[in-house]
Amino acid sequence: MPLTLEPITPALGAVVQGVDLSQPLDAAAFAAVEAALLEHQVLFFRDQDITQAQQRDFAARFGPLHVHPIYPHSDEFAEIMILDTDLNDLADNALWHSDVSFSETPPLGSVLAARVLPDVGGDTLWTSATAAYAALPEPIKQMLAGLTATHDLAKSFPAERFGADPEARAQLERAKQNNPPVTHPIVRTHPVTGLKAIYVSEGFTTHINGLPQDVSDSLLSLLFRHVVRPEFTMRWRWRAGDVALWDNRITQHFAVDDYRPHRRVMHRATVIGDRPF
């Protein structure tokens, strides 16, 4: 069955049919998925019955995989991160962010598999940072050119979230030592398409380098609001067996935290990317 695509919005998102992720993709099928990802930025595969090993192997076709410094991972595969509301407070996912932008080489993308879902709620929103950049007035684009910003793990993982648990506090301190704040361009260029994208998010960006704090705060606030305007976004309602693949370099996402006290479990494999430029 050939791969077919059903676009979700003009800005981003497509449902993929004709792909079974439980089986290794041949070169042509994988190339088609790669091309679809470049065009649509977020892809969704319905009715996938995949193991953790199959999820890891599919993600690894895109590049080496990241092991998160804080979130728990599978006992069998360190590359499979466990997002489980019975294990962690996932409040840091309920805001707009680009995954692991506190890294020198932030992720190329992620593969997310739905494992346990609430009856209602738990949707995820994505936004296209390229569409947002394209819509900026030209004087704003010129102002942003050459500016950089600091991204810091500690912004989404403050110490108070870890309570008095000494083991959790020690893990946080190790994560911070191994992942000090980094500098990235405010506007990054996609290494394949050449498209430019806004690369700051409320999840990890703390300030714009070289600007007074009040000016930095005002400009970041403008960009945070602009990048998530409705015309740049889409919303996905998860079903059992869904798998999402997204380009983390040029999108942001928001996991809606509206389903408590019900449980939600997602498994994520994250592909290491390149240094933003």
C-alpha positions in Angstrom: 0.0 0.0 0.0 1.6 3.3 -1.0 2.0 6.1 1.5 -0.8 8.7 1.5 -1.1 11.9 3.4 -4.1 13.8 4.7 -3.1 17.4 5.7 -4.6 18.7 8.9 -4.0 22.4 8.6 -2.4 24.7 6.0 0.4 25.4 8.5 1.4 22.0 9.6 0.3 18.4 10.4 -0.6 15.4 8.3 -2.1 11.9 8.9 0.0 9.2 7.2 -1.6 6.1 5.8 0.1 3.1 4.3 2.9 2.7 6.8 3.3 -0.1 9.4 5.8 1.0 12.0 6.1 -2.4 13.5 8.0 -3.4 10.4 11.3 -2.0 9.2 10.7 0.5 6.4 12.5 0.0 3.1 14.6 2.8 1.7 11.8 4.2 -0.5 9.2 4.2 2.3 11.6 5.8 4.7 12.5 8.5 2.2 8.8 9.2 1.7 8.3 9.6 5.4 11.3 12.0 5.6 9.9 14.0 2.7 6.5 14.2 4.3 8.1 15.3 7.6 9.9 18.2 5.8 6.7 19.3 4.2 4.2 18.9 7.1 6.5 19.2 10.2 4.3 16.9 12.2 3.1 13.4 11.1 0.6 11.1 12.7 0.3 7.3 12.2 -2.9 5.7 13.4 -3.5 2.1 14.6 0.1 1.3 15.2 0.9 -1.7 17.4 4.6 -1.2 18.1 6.9 -2.4 20.9 9.4 -0.2 22.6 12.1 -1.8 20.5 10.3 -1.0 17.3 9.7 2.6 18.4 13.4 3.0 19.2 14.5 1.4 15.9 12.2 3.7 13.8 13.4 6.8 15.6 17.1 5.7 15.2 16.7 5.7 11.4 16.8 9.5 11.8 19.9 9.6 13.9 21.4 8.8 17.3 19.0 8.9 20.2 18.9 11.1 23.3 18.6 10.0 26.9 16.8 12.5 29.0 18.7 13.7 32.1 15.6 13.8 34.4 12.6 11.9 33.1 12.5 8.1 33.8 13.1 5.7 31.0 12.3 2.2 30.0 14.0 -0.5 32.0 15.0 -2.2 28.8 15.7 0.8 26.6 17.2 4.0 28.0 16.3 5.8 24.8 12.6 5.4 25.5 11.5 8.1 27.9 8.4 7.4 30.0 5.9 10.3 30.4 3.6 8.8 33.0 1.4 11.0 35.3 1.6 8.2 37.9 5.4 8.7 38.1 6.0 12.4 37.5 4.3 15.8 37.6 4.3 16.6 33.9 3.5 20.3 34.4 6.5 21.3 32.4 4.9 19.8 29.3 1.8 22.0 29.7 3.4 25.0 28.2 4.7 25.8 24.7 8.2 24.4 24.2 10.7 22.8 21.8 12.1 19.7 23.4 15.5 19.8 25.1 16.5 23.2 23.6 18.7 23.5 26.7 21.2 21.2 24.8 24.0 22.3 22.6 22.6 20.1 19.9 18.8 20.1 20.4 16.7 17.3 19.0 16.1 16.9 15.3 12.7 15.3 16.2 10.8 12.9 18.4 8.6 9.8 18.0 5.8 9.7 20.6 3.6 6.7 21.1 0.3 6.8 23.1 0.3 3.9 25.6 -2.4 4.8 28.2 -5.0 7.6 27.6 -7.7 9.3 29.6 -11.2 8.9 28.3 -11.4 12.6 27.6 -8.7 15.2 27.4 -4.9 14.9 27.1 -4.7 16.4 23.6 -1.4 17.9 22.3 -1.1 21.1 20.3 1.7 21.9 17.8 2.7 25.2 16.2 4.8 25.9 13.1 7.6 28.2 14.0 8.4 28.7 10.3 4.9 29.9 9.6 5.2 32.2 12.6 8.5 33.6 11.3 7.2 34.1 7.8 4.3 36.2 9.2 6.5 38.6 11.1 6.7 42.1 9.8 9.9 42.8 7.9 11.2 45.3 10.5 10.9 42.7 13.2 12.7 40.1 11.1 15.5 42.6 10.6 15.6 43.4 14.4 15.9 39.7 15.3 18.6 38.9 12.8 21.8 38.0 14.6 20.2 38.1 18.1 20.8 35.1 20.4 19.0 33.9 23.5 19.8 31.7 26.5 18.0 28.3 27.0 18.1 26.8 30.5 17.0 23.4 31.8 16.3 25.0 35.2 13.4 27.1 33.8 11.2 24.1 33.3 12.7 22.0 36.1 12.8 24.3 39.1 14.1 22.9 42.4 10.7 23.3 44.2 9.2 20.7 41.8 11.4 18.1 43.4 10.3 18.7 47.0 12.5 17.4 49.8 13.4 14.1 48.1 17.2 14.1 48.4 17.6 11.6 45.5 15.5 13.6 43.2 17.3 16.8 44.2 20.6 15.2 43.5 19.4 14.0 40.1 18.4 17.6 39.3 21.7 19.0 40.3 23.6 16.4 38.2 21.3 17.3 35.2 22.0 21.0 35.7 25.8 20.4 36.0 25.8 18.3 32.8 23.5 20.7 30.9 24.5 24.3 31.7 22.6 27.1 30.0 23.3 27.4 26.3 23.0 30.1 23.6 21.0 29.6 20.4 20.0 32.1 17.7 16.5 33.5 18.1 15.9 32.7 14.4 17.3 29.4 13.3 17.6 28.0 9.8 16.4 24.5 9.0 19.5 22.6 7.8 17.6 20.8 4.9 14.9 23.2 3.7 16.6 26.5 4.5 13.4 27.8 6.1 13.8 30.2 9.0 12.0 29.6 12.3 11.5 31.4 15.6 13.5 29.5 18.1 12.5 30.8 21.5 9.9 29.2 23.8 8.4 29.9 27.2 9.5 26.4 28.2 13.3 27.0 28.2 14.2 30.5 27.0 15.2 32.8 29.8 16.5 36.0 28.2 17.8 37.6 25.0 21.6 38.1 25.2 22.9 41.6 25.2 19.6 43.3 26.0 18.5 44.8 29.3 16.2 42.4 31.2 13.1 44.5 30.8 13.6 44.9 27.0 14.4 41.1 26.7 11.2 40.3 28.7 9.1 42.4 26.4 10.5 41.1 23.2 10.3 37.5 24.4 6.7 38.0 25.5 5.8 39.3 22.0 7.5 36.3 20.3 5.9 33.8 22.7 2.5 35.2 21.9 3.1 35.5 18.2 4.4 31.9 17.6 1.3 30.3 19.0 -1.3 32.3 17.1 -4.2 30.0 16.1 -3.4 30.1 12.4 0.0 28.6 13.0 -1.3 25.7 15.2 -3.1 22.4 15.2 -4.6 20.2 17.9 -4.4 16.4 18.0 -6.8 14.2 19.9 -5.0 11.0 20.7 -6.4 7.5 20.2 -4.9 4.2 21.3 -2.2 3.1 18.9 -1.4 6.6 17.7 2.3 7.5 17.0 3.4 11.1 16.3 6.6 12.2 14.6 7.6 15.8 14.6 10.5 18.1 13.5 11.6 19.6 16.8 13.8 22.2 15.0 10.9 24.2 13.6 7.9 23.3 15.8 6.7 23.8 19.4 4.1 21.8 21.2 1.9 21.9 24.3 0.5 18.9 26.1 -2.8 19.9 27.5 -3.0 19.0 31.3 -6.8 18.8 31.6 -7.4 15.1 32.5 -6.4 14.8 36.1 -6.9 12.6 38.2 -6.9 10.2 35.2 -3.7 8.6 34.0 -1.8 9.4 30.7 1.2 7.4 29.6 3.3 8.3 26.5 6.6 6.8 25.4 9.0 9.1 23.6 12.2 8.5 21.5 14.1 11.6 20.8 16.6 12.0 17.9 19.7 14.2 18.6 20.0 17.1 16.2 22.6 19.6 15.1 23.8 22.9 16.5 21.2 25.6 15.5 22.4 28.3 13.1 
